[in-house]
Amino acid sequence: MKMKKIAVPESALVVEGFTEYRPGFESKEAMVAYYMQMNEFVNYGLQAPLAQELPYMVGLLRKLKLFLLLLLRLDEHKWGKGITNLQTACTAYVTKEDIDINDRTEVSRSLSELIEFLISVAEDKSAIRQLHGILAAHYKNVMSIIEERVAAITAEEAQKKQAEKQTEV
C-alpha cells in the first residue's frame, strides 16, 4: 500500500521560543559542522563535493521533513477511535460459530498484542510531540543555513555580473 504524499503544514514546523539558531552552538560554522555530521547519519551515501555543503543541507532538510510528517501523523491520529473500530471488527469475526477454536485464539492473541501496542503509542503522545519539536527546531536551523547559502551564492553571482558589465564598458 502506497501512502499518499502530504505537504508539510506550517503547523508542523512551529516551535515555541525558537530563535535564529539553536542555543549551544558557538557559531554559525559550528552549527553547519553539526548538521553536516548529522547528514552523514541520515543520508548515508549522498554524493556531493564536500566543499559544497548546500546539497548535503538540502538532503538533510528532505529527511527532516519526512520525519516531521511521520511524527505529525502519529500525533494527530485518533488512536482511541482506531482501537474501538478494531475491537468491533474482530469481535464480530471471533464470535461467529463456524470459527475454529485455534483460529479464534490466534485472532484474540494478535488483537490483544496490537491493542497493547496502540495504547502504548497513544500514551506516549507527549514524547512524540517533544521529538517533533526537536526535529522542527533542527529543520528550521537547516533551513536557515540553506537560505544563508543561497543568498550568498545569489549575491556572488550578482557581483560577477556587475563586474562583467563594468569590464564591457
N, CA, C and O of each residue as an XYZ file, in Angstrom:
676
protein
N       0.838     -1.178      0.000
C       0.000      0.000      0.000
C       0.880      1.238      0.000
O       1.763      1.372      0.848
N       0.653      2.134     -0.931
C       1.459      3.336     -1.053
C       0.767      4.475     -0.311
O      -0.426      4.721     -0.489
N       1.549      5.168      0.530
C       0.991      6.291      1.278
C       0.929      7.505      0.373
O       1.822      7.733     -0.443
N      -0.139      8.288      0.527
C      -0.230      9.490     -0.281
C       0.752     10.532      0.244
O       1.050     10.590      1.438
N       1.243     11.346     -0.675
C       2.224     12.363     -0.332
C       1.500     13.549      0.294
O       0.498     14.029     -0.236
N       2.010     14.005      1.405
C       1.395     15.114      2.125
C       2.419     16.225      2.255
O       3.572     15.980      2.611
N       1.995     17.443      1.966
C       2.882     18.593      2.149
C       3.002     18.875      3.642
O       2.074     18.619      4.408
N       4.142     19.400      4.044
C       4.341     19.718      5.451
C       3.543     20.973      5.784
O       3.838     22.048      5.262
N       2.538     20.851      6.643
C       1.795     22.048      7.020
C       2.671     22.948      7.890
O       3.563     22.468      8.591
N       2.414     24.232      7.840
C       3.208     25.175      8.621
C       3.145     24.823     10.111
O       4.106     25.055     10.844
N       2.013     24.263     10.558
C       1.874     23.893     11.973
C       2.892     22.831     12.381
O       3.240     22.718     13.557
N       3.366     22.058     11.414
C       4.350     21.015     11.726
C       5.698     21.615     12.069
O       6.536     20.950     12.678
N       5.917     22.862     11.687
C       7.217     23.483     11.875
C       7.223     24.511     13.000
O       8.229     25.186     13.214
N       6.124     24.635     13.711
C       6.036     25.629     14.777
C       6.747     25.114     16.019
O       6.461     24.026     16.518
N       7.675     25.920     16.501
C       8.383     25.590     17.724
C       8.366     26.848     18.580
O       8.925     27.878     18.202
N       7.728     26.757     19.722
C       7.643     27.922     20.594
C       9.014     28.278     21.143
O       9.797     27.402     21.512
N       9.294     29.571     21.190
C      10.543     30.047     21.751
C      11.739     29.852     20.845
O      12.879     29.953     21.300
N      11.503     29.571     19.564
C      12.605     29.307     18.652
C      13.284     30.613     18.261
O      12.617     31.596     17.937
N      14.602     30.617     18.294
C      15.377     31.772     17.846
C      16.063     31.419     16.539
O      15.799     30.358     15.973
N      16.935     32.284     16.049
C      17.550     32.066     14.736
C      18.231     30.718     14.662
O      18.030     29.990     13.690
N      19.017     30.362     15.640
C      19.573     29.018     15.663
C      19.688     28.537     17.094
O      19.735     29.318     18.044
N      19.729     27.252     17.206
C      19.628     26.587     18.499
C      20.750     26.996     19.444
O      21.921     26.993     19.065
N      20.390     27.349     20.674
C      21.426     27.651     21.665
C      22.351     26.449     21.854
O      21.926     25.301     21.721
N      23.586     26.715     22.156
C      24.545     25.634     22.346
C      25.585     25.606     21.244
O      26.666     25.043     21.417
N      25.262     26.210     20.118
C      26.248     26.321     19.053
C      27.091     27.561     19.315
O      26.559     28.643     19.564
N      28.402     27.398     19.257
C      29.302     28.522     19.496
C      29.232     29.532     18.359
O      29.443     30.727     18.566
N      28.937     29.047     17.161
C      28.892     29.920     15.993
C      28.042     29.275     14.914
O      27.625     28.123     15.029
N      27.796     30.039     13.870
C      27.075     29.510     12.714
C      27.881     28.378     12.070
O      27.307     27.396     11.599
N      29.221     28.518     12.050
C      30.079     27.485     11.472
C      29.988     26.181     12.266
O      30.002     25.093     11.691
N      29.895     26.301     13.589
C      29.749     25.110     14.430
C      28.415     24.421     14.152
O      28.321     23.193     14.158
N      27.393     25.229     13.911
C      26.081     24.676     13.597
C      26.137     23.942     12.252
O      25.592     22.846     12.119
N      26.788     24.540     11.269
C      26.911     23.899      9.954
C      27.669     22.575     10.093
O      27.261     21.565      9.520
N      28.757     22.578     10.841
C      29.538     21.347     11.042
C      28.682     20.265     11.697
O      28.757     19.099     11.310
N      27.870     20.642     12.686
C      26.979     19.696     13.361
C      26.009     19.068     12.360
O      25.830     17.850     12.346
N      25.386     19.901     11.525
C      24.402     19.378     10.574
C      25.049     18.609      9.426
O      24.426     17.711      8.861
N      26.265     18.942      9.081
C      26.976     18.135      8.079
C      27.211     16.730      8.645
O      27.082     15.736      7.930
N      27.553     16.660      9.925
C      27.755     15.362     10.560
C      26.425     14.610     10.695
O      26.370     13.401     10.473
N      25.362     15.323     11.056
C      24.051     14.686     11.156
C      23.645     14.114      9.806
O      23.075     13.025      9.728
N      23.943     14.853      8.747
C      23.601     14.400      7.406
C      24.253     13.062      7.082
O      23.649     12.226      6.410
N      25.472     12.853      7.552
C      26.154     11.584      7.296
C      25.368     10.402      7.853
O      25.409      9.305      7.297
N      24.651     10.631      8.958
C      23.861      9.557      9.561
C      22.548      9.335      8.828
O      22.152      8.191      8.605
N      21.867     10.413      8.451
C      20.527     10.250      7.878
C      20.520     10.125      6.362
O      19.534      9.655      5.794
N      21.591     10.532      5.695
C      21.669     10.439      4.235
C      22.935      9.709      3.823
O      23.681     10.183      2.966
N      23.171      8.582      4.420
C      24.378      7.822      4.126
C      24.444      7.543      2.631
O      23.491      7.033      2.043
N      25.558      7.877      2.031
C      25.753      7.593      0.621
C      25.468      8.753     -0.309
O      25.693      8.637     -1.514
N      24.975      9.881      0.218
C      24.740     11.048     -0.624
C      26.075     11.531     -1.180
O      27.016     11.778     -0.425
N      26.153     11.664     -2.487
C      27.404     12.039     -3.130
C      27.355     13.492     -3.589
O      26.513     13.864     -4.407
N      28.251     14.300     -3.065
C      28.434     15.689     -3.487
C      29.804     16.114     -2.997
O      30.297     15.572     -2.007
N      30.433     17.072     -3.668
C      31.734     17.542     -3.189
C      31.612     18.113     -1.780
O      30.708     18.903     -1.508
N      32.508     17.722     -0.890
C      32.429     18.171      0.498
C      32.485     19.687      0.625
O      31.935     20.252      1.571
N      33.142     20.346     -0.317
C      33.228     21.805     -0.264
C      31.866     22.444     -0.503
O      31.639     23.593     -0.124
N      30.971     21.705     -1.126
C      29.630     22.222     -1.394
C      28.662     21.661     -0.362
O      28.137     20.560     -0.528
N      28.433     22.397      0.672
C      27.555     21.890      1.730
C      26.081     22.015      1.382
O      25.250     21.350      2.001
N      25.736     22.844      0.413
C      24.330     23.059      0.075
C      23.603     21.767     -0.308
O      22.505     21.537      0.199
N      24.160     20.904     -1.185
C      23.440     19.655     -1.495
C      23.215     18.776     -0.258
O      22.188     18.108     -0.140
N      24.174     18.784      0.646
C      24.024     17.999      1.875
C      22.905     18.568      2.751
O      22.097     17.825      3.308
N      22.872     19.884      2.859
C      21.848     20.518      3.691
C      20.454     20.297      3.107
O      19.493     20.080      3.845
N      20.348     20.354      1.774
C      19.053     20.109      1.126
C      18.621     18.658      1.361
O      17.450     18.396      1.636
N      19.559     17.721      1.253
C      19.234     16.319      1.527
C      18.796     16.100      2.959
O      17.847     15.362      3.220
N      19.488     16.742      3.887
C      19.118     16.636      5.299
C      17.744     17.254      5.545
O      16.938     16.706      6.296
N      17.483     18.384      4.916
C      16.185     19.038      5.070
C      15.055     18.126      4.604
O      14.005     18.057      5.243
N      15.270     17.430      3.496
C      14.243     16.491      2.990
C      13.974     15.374      3.993
O      12.821     15.020      4.240
N      15.040     14.820      4.570
C      14.857     13.742      5.560
C      14.125     14.265      6.797
O      13.211     13.615      7.303
N      14.528     15.430      7.274
C      13.871     16.001      8.448
C      12.387     16.238      8.175
O      11.546     16.048      9.054
N      12.077     16.653      6.956
C      10.682     16.860      6.569
C       9.896     15.549      6.635
O       8.768     15.518      7.127
N      10.503     14.465      6.132
C       9.846     13.152      6.206
C       9.596     12.730      7.656
O       8.523     12.228      7.992
N      10.604     12.943      8.507
C      10.464     12.579      9.920
C       9.374     13.416     10.585
O       8.594     12.903     11.387
N       9.323     14.702     10.249
C       8.297     15.577     10.818
C       6.903     15.128     10.416
O       5.982     15.136     11.233
N       6.749     14.739      9.167
C       5.444     14.263      8.707
C       5.015     12.997      9.438
O       3.856     12.858      9.828
N       5.950     12.083      9.619
C       5.640     10.859     10.351
C       5.187     11.175     11.774
O       4.178     10.650     12.244
N       5.932     12.026     12.445
C       5.573     12.379     13.824
C       4.249     13.133     13.881
O       3.470     12.954     14.818
N       3.994     13.970     12.889
C       2.723     14.691     12.841
C       1.566     13.706     12.687
O       0.535     13.844     13.345
N       1.743     12.705     11.808
C       0.692     11.682     11.641
C       0.455     10.914     12.937
O      -0.687     10.659     13.318
N       1.536     10.550     13.605
C       1.398      9.817     14.863
C       0.701     10.658     15.920
O      -0.108     10.148     16.695
N       1.014     11.941     15.948
C       0.429     12.825     16.954
C      -1.040     13.117     16.675
O      -1.845     13.179     17.604
N      -1.397     13.295     15.411
C      -2.762     13.692     15.075
C      -3.722     12.518     14.905
O      -4.932     12.721     14.813
N      -3.200     11.299     14.863
C      -4.068     10.137     14.662
C      -5.004      9.962     15.852
O      -4.605     10.156     17.001
N      -6.229      9.600     15.573
C      -7.239      9.349     16.610
C      -7.123      7.895     17.072
O      -7.868      7.024     16.622
N      -6.174      7.655     17.978
C      -5.864      6.285     18.389
C      -7.033      5.597     19.067
O      -7.283      4.417     18.822
N      -7.749      6.314     19.912
C      -8.870      5.704     20.633
C      -9.937      5.185     19.686
O     -10.467      4.092     19.883
N     -10.254      5.960     18.664
C     -11.266      5.544     17.691
C     -10.795      4.312     16.921
O     -11.586      3.406     16.657
N      -9.521      4.275     16.564
C      -8.984      3.127     15.832
C      -9.037      1.853     16.655
O      -9.336      0.779     16.133
N      -8.748      1.974     17.934
C      -8.789      0.803     18.821
C     -10.214      0.274     18.918
O     -10.436     -0.934     18.848
N     -11.173      1.170     19.079
C     -12.579      0.765     19.172
C     -13.037      0.076     17.890
O     -13.695     -0.963     17.941
N     -12.691      0.653     16.746
C     -13.076      0.050     15.456
C     -12.457     -1.329     15.285
O     -13.110     -2.254     14.802
N     -11.211     -1.462     15.677
C     -10.511     -2.745     15.571
C     -11.174     -3.798     16.465
O     -11.381     -4.936     16.044
N     -11.500     -3.414     17.685
C     -12.166     -4.343     18.600
C     -13.519     -4.775     18.044
O     -13.868     -5.955     18.099
N     -14.269     -3.836     17.517
C     -15.597     -4.142     16.985
C     -15.499     -5.114     15.809
O     -16.245     -6.090     15.734
N     -14.572     -4.835     14.894
C     -14.420     -5.691     13.713
C     -13.982     -7.103     14.090
O     -14.516     -8.083     13.571
N     -13.017     -7.204     14.987
C     -12.520     -8.532     15.365
C     -13.513     -9.290     16.237
O     -13.607    -10.514     16.152
N     -14.237     -8.585     17.056
C     -15.245     -9.244     17.893
C     -16.307     -9.889     17.020
O     -16.737    -11.011     17.288
N     -16.731     -9.190     15.979
C     -17.726     -9.758     15.059
C     -17.196    -11.029     14.418
O     -17.953    -11.973     14.192
N     -15.906    -11.062     14.125
C     -15.314    -12.234     13.484
C     -15.185    -13.400     14.467
O     -15.601    -14.516     14.154
N     -14.619    -13.157     15.639
C     -14.339    -14.269     16.558
C     -15.587    -14.819     17.236
O     -15.537    -15.900     17.823
N     -16.697    -14.107     17.168
C     -17.917    -14.617     17.797
C     -18.759    -15.474     16.854
O     -19.801    -15.998     17.249
N     -18.306    -15.615     15.606
C     -19.018    -16.495     14.679
C     -18.875    -17.934     15.155
O     -17.834    -18.326     15.681
N     -19.909    -18.696     14.968
C     -19.905    -20.077     15.456
C     -19.028    -21.007     14.619
O     -18.536    -22.015     15.127
N     -18.828    -20.679     13.344
C     -18.091    -21.597     12.482
C     -16.579    -21.350     12.489
O     -15.870    -21.878     11.633
N     -16.080    -20.563     13.433
C     -14.643    -20.281     13.534
C     -13.997    -21.360     14.410
O     -14.476    -21.670     15.500
N     -12.913    -21.912     13.908
C     -12.148    -22.914     14.639
C     -11.591    -22.290     15.926
O     -11.205    -21.121     15.920
N     -11.544    -23.036     17.008
C     -11.073    -22.529     18.304
C      -9.628    -22.040     18.220
O      -9.272    -21.056     18.868
N      -8.790    -22.719     17.424
C      -7.395    -22.290     17.268
C      -7.306    -20.946     16.538
O      -6.512    -20.080     16.906
N      -8.136    -20.784     15.495
C      -8.174    -19.505     14.778
C      -8.667    -18.390     15.707
O      -8.124    -17.286     15.719
N      -9.688    -18.699     16.467
C     -10.253    -17.713     17.390
C      -9.214    -17.296     18.431
O      -9.095    -16.116     18.760
N      -8.482    -18.251     18.934
C      -7.436    -17.966     19.923
C      -6.328    -17.114     19.307
O      -5.850    -16.159     19.919
N      -5.929    -17.472     18.094
C      -4.865    -16.723     17.399
C      -5.297    -15.287     17.118
O      -4.519    -14.355     17.322
N      -6.527    -15.103     16.652
C      -7.026    -13.748     16.382
C      -7.097    -12.952     17.682
O      -6.707    -11.784     17.713
N      -7.579    -13.558     18.730
C      -7.680    -12.875     20.019
C      -6.304    -12.466     20.544
O      -6.129    -11.360     21.055
N      -5.333    -13.365     20.414
C      -3.977    -13.071     20.868
C      -3.369    -11.931     20.050
O      -2.783    -11.002     20.605
N      -3.515    -12.012     18.730
C      -2.976    -10.969     17.845
C      -3.638     -9.628     18.111
O      -2.976     -8.591     18.140
N      -4.947     -9.659     18.305
C      -5.680     -8.428     18.593
C      -5.205     -7.819     19.909
O      -5.027     -6.605     20.001
N      -5.003     -8.642     20.911
C      -4.534     -8.147     22.206
C      -3.166     -7.485     22.077
O      -2.932     -6.422     22.652
N      -2.258     -8.114     21.320
C      -0.922     -7.544     21.124
C      -0.992     -6.212     20.383
O      -0.301     -5.257     20.736
N      -1.827     -6.160     19.361
C      -1.964     -4.934     18.583
C      -2.571     -3.809     19.416
O      -2.098     -2.673     19.368
N      -3.591     -4.116     20.161
C      -4.221     -3.099     21.006
C      -3.251     -2.624     22.084
O      -3.220     -1.436     22.405
N      -2.473     -3.523     22.637
C      -1.462     -3.140     23.625
C      -0.452     -2.166     23.018
O      -0.065     -1.184     23.651
N      -0.031     -2.449     21.784
C       0.894     -1.551     21.084
C       0.245     -0.190     20.842
O       0.848      0.847     21.122
N      -0.975     -0.192     20.325
C      -1.658      1.073     20.023
C      -1.869      1.916     21.278
O      -1.739      3.140     21.236
N      -2.190      1.272     22.376
C      -2.368      2.006     23.634
C      -1.045      2.600     24.085
O      -1.010      3.736     24.558
N       0.041      1.856     23.949
C       1.347      2.383     24.362
C       1.760      3.575     23.504
O       2.353      4.525     24.014
N       1.454      3.538     22.206
C       1.752      4.685     21.341
C       0.892      5.875     21.738
O       1.381      7.001     21.820
N      -0.375      5.627     21.982
C      -1.276      6.713     22.364
C      -0.851      7.349     23.689
O      -1.004      8.556     23.878
N      -0.325      6.549     24.591
C       0.124      7.080     25.887
C       1.393      7.912     25.753
O       1.660      8.766     26.598
N       2.178      7.675     24.704
C       3.447      8.381     24.513
C       3.333      9.597     23.606
O       4.323     10.017     23.007
N       2.132     10.169     23.499
C       1.958     11.330     22.635
C       2.816     12.508     23.076
O       3.264     13.288     22.235
N       3.051     12.652     24.355
C       3.891     13.780     24.795
C       5.323     13.595     24.311
O       5.988     14.568     23.955
N       5.800     12.364     24.296
C       7.145     12.101     23.774
C       7.188     12.342     22.266
O       8.181     12.849     21.745
N       6.116     11.980     21.570
C       6.035     12.228     20.130
C       6.071     13.732     19.873
O       6.782     14.193     18.980
N       5.309     14.496     20.649
C       5.306     15.956     20.486
C       6.664     16.561     20.799
O       7.110     17.483     20.116
N       7.316     16.049     21.819
C       8.638     16.565     22.187
C       9.650     16.276     21.067
O      10.425     17.153     20.688
N       9.639     15.066     20.552
C      10.525     14.708     19.454
C      10.209     15.555     18.218
O      11.113     15.994     17.508
N       8.932     15.775     17.976
C       8.511     16.624     16.860
C       9.083     18.036     17.026
O       9.576     18.618     16.060
N       9.022     18.581     18.220
C       9.562     19.917     18.473
C      11.067     19.986     18.252
O      11.579     20.963     17.704
N      11.764     18.956     18.676
C      13.223     18.908     18.490
C      13.562     18.866     17.009
O      14.427     19.607     16.541
N      12.874     17.992     16.269
C      13.149     17.888     14.837
C      12.728     19.147     14.085
O      13.374     19.529     13.109
N      11.650     19.796     14.531
C      11.235     21.051     13.890
C      12.294     22.130     14.100
O      12.548     22.926     13.196
N      12.910     22.166     15.268
C      13.992     23.123     15.518
C      15.175     22.828     14.598
O      15.772     23.745     14.036
N      15.510     21.545     14.447
C      16.590     21.174     13.527
C      16.224     21.571     12.089
O      17.061     22.080     11.344
N      14.975     21.332     11.720
C      14.508     21.683     10.385
C      14.706     23.181     10.132
O      15.210     23.582      9.083
N      14.309     23.986     11.090
C      14.455     25.440     10.937
C      15.922     25.853     10.906
O      16.292     26.761     10.162
N      16.748     25.207     11.695
C      18.184     25.508     11.662
C      18.762     25.216     10.280
O      19.481     26.038      9.711
N      18.443     24.048      9.752
C      18.962     23.668      8.438
C      18.404     24.604      7.366
O      19.119     24.999      6.445
N      17.140     24.950      7.491
C      16.541     25.891      6.540
C      17.270     27.238      6.575
O      17.493     27.852      5.531
N      17.639     27.694      7.774
C      18.346     28.976      7.869
C      19.729     28.881      7.218
O      20.192     29.844      6.607
N      20.388     27.727      7.346
C      21.685     27.525      6.688
C      21.505     27.579      5.171
O      22.270     28.240      4.469
N      20.489     26.879      4.676
C      20.242     26.849      3.236
C      19.941     28.258      2.720
O      20.502     28.688      1.712
N      19.060     28.967      3.409
C      18.708     30.324      2.979
C      19.931     31.228      2.960
O      20.096     32.034      2.044
N      20.786     31.097      3.962
C      22.001     31.909      4.023
C      22.934     31.581      2.863
O      23.489     32.481      2.234
N      23.106     30.281      2.578
C      24.000     29.871      1.497
C      23.462     30.299      0.135
O      24.228     30.749     -0.718
N      22.159     30.165     -0.075
C      21.548     30.580     -1.337
C      21.691     32.093     -1.510
O      21.990     32.564     -2.607
N      21.481     32.848     -0.444
C      21.638     34.310     -0.515
C      23.085     34.674     -0.859
O      23.327     35.597     -1.636
N      24.041     33.951     -0.283
C      25.455     34.223     -0.569
C      25.784     33.899     -2.028
O      26.496     34.657     -2.687
N      25.275     32.788     -2.527
C      25.511     32.408     -3.926
C      24.884     33.432     -4.866
O      25.496     33.834     -5.856
N      23.664     33.848     -4.549
C      22.970     34.841     -5.369
C      23.735     36.161     -5.383
O      23.891     36.774     -6.440
N      24.211     36.603     -4.228
C      24.982     37.851     -4.140
C      26.286     37.741     -4.919
O      26.701     38.685     -5.592
N      26.925     36.580     -4.822
C      28.177     36.354     -5.555
C      27.948     36.411     -7.060
O      28.738     37.015     -7.787
N      26.876     35.788     -7.528
C      26.554     35.813     -8.952
C      26.226     37.230     -9.419
O      26.608     37.621    -10.522
N      25.533     37.988     -8.602
C      25.206     39.376     -8.944
C      26.474     40.217     -9.037
O      26.593     41.072     -9.915
N      27.414     39.977     -8.138
C      28.690     40.701     -8.184
C      29.464     40.361     -9.456
O      30.059     41.244    -10.073
N      29.460     39.105     -9.846
C      30.146     38.681    -11.065
C      29.536     39.364    -12.287
O      30.258     39.840    -13.163
N      28.197     39.409    -12.342
C      27.519     40.054    -13.462
C      27.846     41.541    -13.496
O      28.074     42.105    -14.566
N      27.870     42.172    -12.337
C      28.193     43.581    -12.235
C      29.615     43.830    -12.711
O      29.866     44.791    -13.438
N      30.547     42.974    -12.310
C      31.942     43.111    -12.723
C      32.083     42.916    -14.231
O      32.867     43.612    -14.876
N      31.324     41.965    -14.798
C      31.363     41.736    -16.243
C      30.843     42.950    -17.004
O      31.390     43.325    -18.040
N      29.785     43.559    -16.482
C      29.220     44.747    -17.125
C      30.220     45.899    -17.101
O      30.330     46.659    -18.063
N      30.943     46.018    -15.996
C      31.909     47.111    -15.870
C      33.104     46.898    -16.803
O      33.658     47.862    -17.332
N      33.497     45.653    -17.003
C      34.632     45.396    -17.912
C      34.229     45.583    -19.368
O      35.084     45.875    -20.204
N      32.945     45.423    -19.694
C      32.460     45.598    -21.056
C      32.423     47.073    -21.433
O      32.542     47.418    -22.609
N      32.260     47.927    -20.460
C      32.123     49.361    -20.736
C      33.416     50.012    -20.982
O      33.464     51.217    -21.229
